[in-house]
Amino acid sequence: MPSSPSLPAWFLGPRAENADLLEKLILEALRDHVFWRRNFHPEDGFTIRETDKRSEGYERAVAKMTQELMGLLAELKQGVPFFSGRYKGHMSFEQTLASQIGYFAAMLYNPNNVALEGSPVTTRLELEAAAGLQQMIGYDVATSWGHLTSGGTVANFEALWIARNIAYLPLAAAGAAQELGVKLDVTLPDGSRAPLHELPLWKLVNITNGAALDLWHALFETAPRADVQKALSEHSLATVGYQDYARRLSKAYGDALPAGVVLVAATAHYSWEKIVRALGIGSNQLIYVPVDTHFRMDPAALWRQVSAFSARKTPVMACISVCGTTEESAVDRLDAVLDVRARAERELGVTFHVHSDACYGGYAASVLWKGDGSRRSAAEVRTSLLGLDWPGEDWVRGVEALGRADSVTIDPHKLGYIPYPAGAFLLKDRRARELVSTDPPYLSQVREGEATEERFLGRYIFEGSKPGAAAASVWLSHKVLPLDERGYGHLVERTVLGARRLHGALGAASMGEFRAVMLPEPDINIVCWVMHHPRLRTLAAVNGLNEGIYQRMSLSRAGAQPEYIITRTRFQTPMYDGAVDPILEALGVCSAAEWKAAGADGLVVLRSTVMDPFLVSPPPAPDHVTGFIGALRRAADAALASGTP
Ligand SMILES: Cc1ncc(COP(=O)(O)O)c(C=O)c1O
């Protein structure tokens, strides 16, 4: 695959090859900012005078600052060399030059994107950047909504916060309608209509998002807005809180339902555990859906779980599918997950919010767009990748299905190559954001009919003050690298190519008696494997070898200067039950039952995220695949010899 001639201009470069360019652009941004200050009410005169700069106190302060900066710069060099082809660890690489410049330029203005008052420009940039992501995943920008967050955890939190509130919205609407003395019909999951006041509890918690939001709007048509708002609030979970809510339900319906559950792919990021705890849902209610041997959610297992919960009349608040798992970059077949929901609505009369955690993999959707705004087929992408058998048709169907998920989270600070902090929360039906809205008295009051998100983002989001600089950073990077095959799509393709090259080379490498037991080729660009040696006869010994390699190829030891940097994870029961079987079989040191008995020790798996678009560069660029394999062999030798296993 020929690399785009623009690629060398997108990053500072592993040896800071574009240092001149970065310096020039930073200076440009700084000078422009200085110009702005100098021309803002020039009649004000000067506060800091040239004579002040000649005082002893001034010079002492400058000397102190310079000295301390030198200290900081020295300390920072103990940081992680994400920019280097030798870094093959977590989902981090250097950031695009555009994002660095955008961040720096806006940081000088220090905008606060909580409200337009503190960020007249960057709030708009934030919404535009999010709209780009909405478009990339196939949402209709006119009816969807999106904004930036500090990262994936907060974005995922917002998704479940909204999903939970929509799930219980029809209950609040039923209570409010009764209080207001109004009668309304609502659409059931099978498409039929029914009077709201006649619905039993179980049916009320199984109304689709669209129907619940229609109902909510219909309610506002029946009485003055303030009255409806008050009645809804009095019956909403957000106001009442879980404890009282359950008591009220038992009183009103003679029965409180079992606690609602959240289904997540077994590969889900640990943030979901935090989120269900924080929202008061409880981690007992976080249910893992098994994944297949490619680490993708198993739709048949999902159907079995949904049916079982339906039989027990347990509400399913949401199903969390993953696009780009943290450990393996696996892409769930979201289309199949959505099919399961459609079947559940048809056959069982139950429904749930479908969220895609695309925090890592979301940017891969850019591969499927041409520069003219039309779609690229799987075959077209494969042709551009010179016959690589990626992506498959089912991958494309899964990624295109993002446009049908109720909400999606995507982190620009991961595969968007943008500085921290930058996540994004995208919502298919923008009306739903009202379900988490809060108005503070001291920020701009929102009047009905106003473009409120423009004026006051803080109303709809979990965070308060937030960096407008991050928004400028994402915005500028999307301008320079479009979210299609010419920009981000090209970057992602290069990393897939790199990951596949590394995967193939590792699997075929001759490393003496060592053998790399490869996990399947990744859906995007995270390569996982387990090192093995004939001398090792137990799972503990294999884990010991791999832990020993990781110690030697990571920055975990003080003063360590590894040749190459990788990371590792542990596949544990019950999350990886079944999925891990082919790896255990290839290792041949223990049965699945013995692995399960190992509990938290699990199976240590070595992991390399290939975000480096230069990995497949031809000479004279360094060959970091061959170099990596050599370093791995040396680390394995040392680990075995030291008796770590
Ligand atoms: C799939 C997935 N979701 C969510 C997160 C959480 O993102 P953050 O660390 O930005 O909060 C991660 C982080 O690695 C992730 O991989």
PDBQT file of the ligand as one rigid body, heavy atoms in Angstrom, charges set to zero:
ROOT
HETATM    1  C1  LIG A 701     -12.768   0.263  24.868  1.00  0.00    +0.000 C 
HETATM    2  C2  LIG A 701     -12.452   1.310  25.902  1.00  0.00    +0.000 A 
HETATM    3  N1  LIG A 701     -13.453   1.982  26.498  1.00  0.00    +0.000 NA
HETATM    4  C3  LIG A 701     -13.217   2.925  27.417  1.00  0.00    +0.000 A 
HETATM    5  C4  LIG A 701     -11.936   3.251  27.799  1.00  0.00    +0.000 A 
HETATM    6  C5  LIG A 701     -11.704   4.318  28.835  1.00  0.00    +0.000 C 
HETATM    7  O1  LIG A 701     -11.111   5.428  28.258  1.00  0.00    +0.000 OA
HETATM    8  P1  LIG A 701     -10.376   6.568  29.119  1.00  0.00    +0.000 P 
HETATM    9  O2  LIG A 701      -9.125   5.953  29.644  1.00  0.00    +0.000 OA
HETATM   10  O3  LIG A 701     -10.151   7.641  28.123  1.00  0.00    +0.000 OA
HETATM   11  O4  LIG A 701     -11.286   6.984  30.216  1.00  0.00    +0.000 OA
HETATM   12  C6  LIG A 701     -10.854   2.577  27.207  1.00  0.00    +0.000 A 
HETATM   13  C7  LIG A 701      -9.464   2.879  27.595  1.00  0.00    +0.000 C 
HETATM   14  O5  LIG A 701      -8.535   2.219  27.246  1.00  0.00    +0.000 OA
HETATM   15  C8  LIG A 701     -11.124   1.582  26.230  1.00  0.00    +0.000 A 
HETATM   16  O6  LIG A 701     -10.141   0.911  25.629  1.00  0.00    +0.000 OA
ENDROOT
TORSDOF 0
